[in-house]
Amino acid sequence: MELIQLYKGQLTHDVFICGLKRKLPIRKVDDEVWIASDHELILGDVEFIEEVARELARKISGYKVDVTVTAEAKAQSLCYEVTKKLGLRNFVVCRKSLKSYMKNPVSVELKSITTKEKQKLILDEVDAEKLKGRNVALIDDVVTTGGNMNAMEKLVSRVGGKTCVKACIWVEGPAINRDSWKARENLVFLGYLPIFYGKKKYEAMKKLLGRTKNERTLSDSSLSSTA
């Protein structure tokens, strides 16, 4: 699959995963940038969540995971299903806003491809205690820029946990900067999604990828889609 594609007005993008065929709506997220959004699947397609969670759990079952962690809110149902299939008792959700009931909260900043402004991931001391000294699996639906995954890993480390595996359904687009490389190191995933660009930006991205072809890219052996 070409990980960057020219946007020509396509309305949907077909995906085939875990024996399922689905159409993802294509949505604009920035100037001349479109993505195939999985929001309709991850926020309501029970069959899809069940099947991809089963496969992700199978892939990470060899790691000594004590607890799973995800970020609020899109991947929560996925994380719940993965956790259940691993036979674990707990999963932790990193919140994106400070709540009045939180005691001694710990936070880190993040920026993702689908949000214009910087956000925060926050844990209170109750959830922090669940992670302290534990082996953690980070769960997300899509990894693109690495913002969510890197922020979760930093937050887990800050409260005394250890990330032993990272897992997502899809990696999206090419890894072209340090943050996306870092997020995709030793990442377990099930498939790829392209990013779509308008003509001018598409040509610029092709040149950028040409200049970085001898550097680390999405095809690195550090990625483990078939693990």
C-alpha positions in Angstrom: 0.0 0.0 0.0 1.1 3.5 -0.8 1.2 5.2 2.6 0.7 8.7 1.1 -2.0 9.0 -1.6 -3.3 11.8 -3.7 -6.8 13.0 -2.6 -9.1 13.0 -5.6 -12.4 13.6 -3.8 -12.8 10.0 -2.6 -15.5 9.5 0.0 -14.4 6.2 1.5 -11.4 3.9 1.8 -11.9 0.1 1.9 -10.1 -1.9 4.6 -9.8 -5.6 5.0 -8.8 -6.7 8.5 -9.3 -9.9 10.7 -11.6 -11.3 8.0 -13.8 -8.2 8.0 -14.4 -5.7 5.2 -15.3 -2.2 6.1 -15.5 1.2 4.5 -13.9 4.1 6.3 -15.2 7.6 5.6 -12.5 10.0 4.4 -12.4 13.2 6.5 -10.4 16.4 6.2 -8.2 17.1 9.2 -5.9 19.9 8.1 -5.1 22.1 5.0 -4.8 19.6 2.1 -4.8 16.6 4.5 -7.4 13.9 4.7 -7.5 10.7 6.7 -9.6 7.5 6.5 -11.4 7.8 9.9 -12.2 4.7 11.9 -14.5 6.5 14.3 -17.6 4.7 13.1 -15.9 1.3 13.8 -14.1 2.0 17.1 -17.1 3.8 18.6 -19.9 1.4 17.7 -19.1 -1.6 15.6 -19.2 -4.4 18.1 -18.2 -7.2 15.7 -15.2 -5.1 14.5 -14.0 -4.3 18.1 -14.4 -7.9 19.1 -12.4 -9.3 16.3 -9.5 -6.8 16.3 -9.3 -7.0 20.1 -9.0 -10.8 19.9 -6.1 -10.5 17.4 -4.3 -7.8 19.3 -4.6 -9.8 22.5 -3.2 -12.8 20.7 -0.2 -10.8 19.5 0.7 -9.4 22.9 -0.1 -12.5 25.0 3.6 -13.4 25.0 4.5 -10.3 26.9 4.2 -10.2 30.7 1.5 -7.6 30.9 0.0 -6.7 34.3 -2.3 -3.8 33.2 -3.4 -2.1 30.0 -3.5 1.7 29.4 -5.3 3.8 26.8 -6.1 7.4 26.3 -9.6 8.9 26.6 -11.9 8.3 24.8 -12.0 6.7 21.4 -10.0 3.5 22.1 -11.6 2.7 25.5 -13.9 -0.1 24.2 -10.9 -1.6 22.3 -8.7 -1.5 25.5 -11.5 -3.1 27.5 -11.9 -6.0 25.1 -8.1 -6.5 24.8 -7.8 -6.5 28.6 -10.7 -9.0 29.0 -9.2 -11.3 26.4 -5.8 -11.2 28.2 -7.5 -12.3 31.4 -6.4 -9.1 33.3 -8.4 -7.4 36.0 -7.7 -3.8 35.3 -7.2 -1.2 32.6 -6.4 2.5 33.1 -7.7 5.4 31.0 -5.6 8.5 30.8 -8.1 11.4 31.0 -7.8 14.5 28.8 -9.2 17.0 31.3 -8.8 17.6 35.0 -11.7 16.3 37.1 -12.7 17.7 40.6 -12.4 14.2 42.2 -8.7 13.7 41.1 -6.2 13.7 43.9 -2.5 14.5 43.2 -2.9 14.4 39.4 0.1 13.8 37.1 -0.1 15.1 33.5 1.8 15.3 30.2 1.1 17.3 27.0 0.3 15.8 23.7 -0.6 16.8 20.1 -2.2 14.6 17.6 -3.1 14.8 13.9 -6.8 15.1 14.6 -6.7 17.9 17.1 -5.7 21.5 16.5 -4.6 22.4 20.0 -2.3 20.8 22.4 -4.0 18.5 25.0 -3.1 16.8 28.2 -3.2 13.3 29.4 -3.8 13.0 33.2 -3.7 10.3 35.8 -4.7 10.7 39.5 -3.0 8.9 42.3 -5.5 6.0 42.3 -4.7 5.0 38.7 -1.0 5.9 39.2 -0.9 3.3 42.0 -2.3 0.7 39.6 0.7 1.3 37.3 3.5 1.7 39.8 6.0 -1.2 39.4 3.8 -2.9 36.8 4.4 -4.0 33.2 2.0 -2.0 31.0 0.6 -2.5 27.5 -0.3 0.7 25.8 -3.4 0.4 23.5 -4.6 2.8 20.8 -6.6 2.5 17.6 -4.3 4.4 15.2 -0.7 5.6 15.5 0.2 8.4 13.1 2.3 11.2 14.6 3.0 9.3 17.8 1.5 12.0 20.0 -0.9 9.7 22.0 1.5 6.8 22.3 4.5 8.8 23.3 2.5 10.8 25.9 1.1 7.6 27.4 4.5 6.0 27.6 5.9 9.1 29.3 3.0 9.3 31.7 3.4 5.6 32.6 7.1 6.1 33.3 6.5 9.2 35.4 4.2 7.2 37.8 6.6 4.3 38.1 5.3 1.9 35.5 7.1 0.1 32.7 5.8 -0.1 29.1 6.5 -3.6 27.9 4.5 -3.5 24.7 2.6 -1.0 22.5 -0.3 -2.1 20.3 -2.7 -0.5 17.9 -5.0 -1.6 15.0 -3.4 0.6 12.3 -0.3 2.6 11.7 -1.2 5.5 9.5 1.1 7.2 6.9 4.9 7.1 6.9 7.0 7.7 9.9 8.9 10.8 9.0 10.0 12.4 12.2 11.5 11.4 15.5 8.3 11.3 17.5 6.6 8.9 15.0 9.7 6.7 14.8 9.7 6.5 18.6 6.0 5.6 18.9 6.4 2.8 16.3 9.4 1.1 17.8 8.5 -2.4 18.9 4.8 -1.7 18.0 2.4 -4.5 17.5 -0.3 -3.6 14.9 -2.7 -5.2 12.5 -2.5 -3.1 9.3 -1.8 0.1 7.5 -3.8 3.2 6.6 -2.7 5.9 4.1 -2.9 9.6 4.5 -4.4 11.6 1.6 -3.0 14.9 0.4 -4.0 17.6 -2.0 -1.8 17.8 -5.1 0.7 20.5 -3.9 1.2 18.9 -0.5 1.3 15.4 -2.0 4.3 16.4 -4.2 6.0 18.0 -1.3 5.6 14.9 0.8 7.0 12.7 -2.0 10.1 14.9 -2.1 10.4 14.8 1.7 10.1 11.0 1.7 12.7 10.8 -1.1 15.2 12.8 1.0 14.6 10.5 4.0 14.7 7.2 2.2 18.0 6.2 3.8 16.7 7.0 7.3 14.4 5.0 9.4 11.0 4.6 7.9 7.7 2.7 8.4 9.3 -0.5 7.0 11.8 -0.7 9.8 12.4 -4.1 11.3 11.5 -2.6 14.7 7.9 -2.7 13.6 6.1 -6.0 14.3 2.8 -6.2 12.5 3.2 -10.0 12.2 4.5 -10.5 15.8 
